[in-house]
Amino acid sequence: MRSSVILAAAAAAFLAGPALAQPAAGGTSTPNEARQTCLQFGRIYSWQAPDNRTLIVENDTHQKFKLELMGICPGLTFKEALAFRSPGGSYLTCITPGDSVFFHDVGMETRCVINKITPYTAEMEKADKEAKEKKDK
């Protein structure tokens, strides 16, 4: 019995390892870099929606990610609660393109598909703020 539990744990660790080692989209990276660019479902700290096509999501280590949605997600900027869903996803699964963002709106559920995920750098944040200020003038 004890050996089957150890064998099951080893198999789970072996299968989970490659998911963490996946390179970031568009390039190669080391396993540590891949972990840093991975937004895990269970580690979401906060989010904001600057428009109906974009989410800025912060994890519990305060790394920010920009999620671009496929098409317009009506009413997104007014929501206080969101849910993220992935087929077969777990608490530590990385959010990937094709996963969904859900929220409830007047008796119905709205589903928005994630098209692209990129780390949201301080430079990107500064550029977005400047663009917004310029637009508001």
C-alpha positions as CSV (number, residue, x, y, z in Angstrom):
1,M,0.0,0.0,0.0
2,R,2.8,2.4,1.0
3,S,4.7,1.8,-2.2
4,S,1.6,2.4,-4.4
5,V,1.1,5.8,-2.7
6,I,4.7,6.7,-3.3
7,L,4.5,5.5,-6.9
8,A,1.3,7.6,-7.4
9,A,3.0,10.7,-5.9
10,A,6.1,10.2,-8.1
11,A,3.9,9.9,-11.2
12,A,1.9,13.0,-10.4
13,A,5.2,15.0,-9.9
14,F,6.6,13.6,-13.1
15,L,3.5,14.6,-15.1
16,A,3.2,18.1,-13.5
17,G,6.9,18.9,-14.1
18,P,6.6,19.5,-17.9
19,A,3.7,21.9,-17.5
20,L,5.9,24.2,-15.3
21,A,8.8,23.9,-17.7
22,Q,6.9,25.1,-20.8
23,P,8.5,28.1,-22.4
24,A,6.7,31.4,-22.6
25,A,4.8,32.0,-25.8
26,G,7.1,33.1,-28.6
27,G,10.4,32.1,-27.1
28,T,12.5,29.7,-25.0
29,S,13.0,30.0,-21.2
30,T,14.4,28.1,-18.3
31,P,12.0,26.4,-15.8
32,N,12.4,29.3,-13.3
33,E,11.6,31.9,-16.0
34,A,8.5,29.9,-17.1
35,R,7.3,29.8,-13.5
36,Q,7.7,33.6,-13.3
37,T,5.6,34.2,-16.4
38,C,2.9,31.8,-15.4
39,L,-0.4,33.1,-13.9
40,Q,-1.8,30.3,-11.9
41,F,-5.6,30.1,-11.2
42,G,-5.1,29.7,-7.4
43,R,-2.8,32.6,-7.0
44,I,-4.9,35.5,-8.4
45,Y,-4.8,38.4,-6.0
46,S,-6.6,41.2,-7.9
47,W,-7.7,42.3,-11.3
48,Q,-8.9,45.4,-13.2
49,A,-10.6,45.8,-16.5
50,P,-9.4,49.0,-18.3
51,D,-11.9,48.2,-21.2
52,N,-14.1,45.4,-22.4
53,R,-11.3,43.6,-24.2
54,T,-8.5,43.6,-21.6
55,L,-7.9,42.4,-18.0
56,I,-4.9,43.3,-15.9
57,V,-4.5,40.5,-13.4
58,E,-2.1,40.5,-10.4
59,N,-1.0,37.4,-8.6
60,D,-0.2,37.0,-4.9
61,T,3.5,37.9,-5.5
62,H,2.3,41.1,-7.2
63,Q,3.4,40.2,-10.7
64,K,0.9,41.6,-13.2
65,F,-0.3,40.0,-16.4
66,K,-2.2,41.5,-19.3
67,L,-5.0,39.2,-20.6
68,E,-6.3,40.2,-24.0
69,L,-9.8,38.8,-24.7
70,M,-11.2,37.4,-27.9
71,G,-13.6,40.1,-29.0
72,I,-15.6,42.4,-26.8
73,C,-16.7,41.2,-23.4
74,P,-19.8,43.4,-22.6
75,G,-20.1,44.8,-19.1
76,L,-16.7,43.6,-18.0
77,T,-15.6,47.0,-16.7
78,F,-18.5,47.0,-14.2
79,K,-18.0,43.6,-12.6
80,E,-16.8,43.1,-9.0
81,A,-16.4,39.3,-9.3
82,L,-14.9,37.1,-12.0
83,A,-14.2,33.4,-12.4
84,F,-11.5,31.8,-14.5
85,R,-12.1,28.4,-16.1
86,S,-9.9,25.9,-17.9
87,P,-10.8,22.4,-19.1
88,G,-9.0,20.1,-16.7
89,G,-7.5,23.0,-14.8
90,S,-6.5,22.9,-11.1
91,Y,-5.5,25.4,-8.5
92,L,-1.9,25.5,-9.8
93,T,-2.6,25.3,-13.5
94,C,-1.3,28.2,-15.6
95,I,-3.9,30.3,-17.3
96,T,-3.4,29.9,-21.1
97,P,-5.0,31.2,-24.3
98,G,-8.3,29.5,-24.8
99,D,-9.2,29.5,-21.1
100,S,-12.3,31.6,-20.1
101,V,-13.3,34.4,-17.9
102,F,-16.9,34.2,-16.5
103,F,-19.2,36.6,-14.7
104,H,-22.9,36.7,-14.0
105,D,-25.1,39.5,-15.4
106,V,-28.8,39.8,-14.8
107,G,-29.6,36.1,-14.7
108,M,-27.2,34.9,-17.3
109,E,-23.5,33.9,-17.4
110,T,-21.2,35.8,-19.7
111,R,-18.2,33.8,-21.0
112,C,-15.2,35.6,-22.5
113,V,-12.3,33.6,-24.1
114,I,-8.7,34.6,-23.3
115,N,-6.8,35.2,-26.5
116,K,-3.3,36.3,-25.3
117,I,-1.5,36.5,-22.0
118,T,1.7,38.6,-21.5
119,P,3.6,39.8,-18.4
120,Y,2.5,43.4,-17.7
121,T,5.7,45.3,-17.1
122,A,6.1,48.7,-15.4
123,E,6.9,50.2,-18.8
124,M,3.7,48.9,-20.3
125,E,1.7,50.2,-17.3
126,K,3.3,53.6,-17.6
127,A,2.6,53.8,-21.4
128,D,-1.1,52.8,-20.8
129,K,-1.5,55.5,-18.1
130,E,0.0,58.1,-20.4
131,A,-2.2,57.0,-23.3
132,K,-5.3,57.2,-21.0
133,E,-4.3,60.7,-19.8
134,K,-3.8,61.8,-23.4
135,K,-7.2,60.4,-24.4
136,D,-9.0,62.1,-21.4
137,K,-7.7,65.5,-22.3
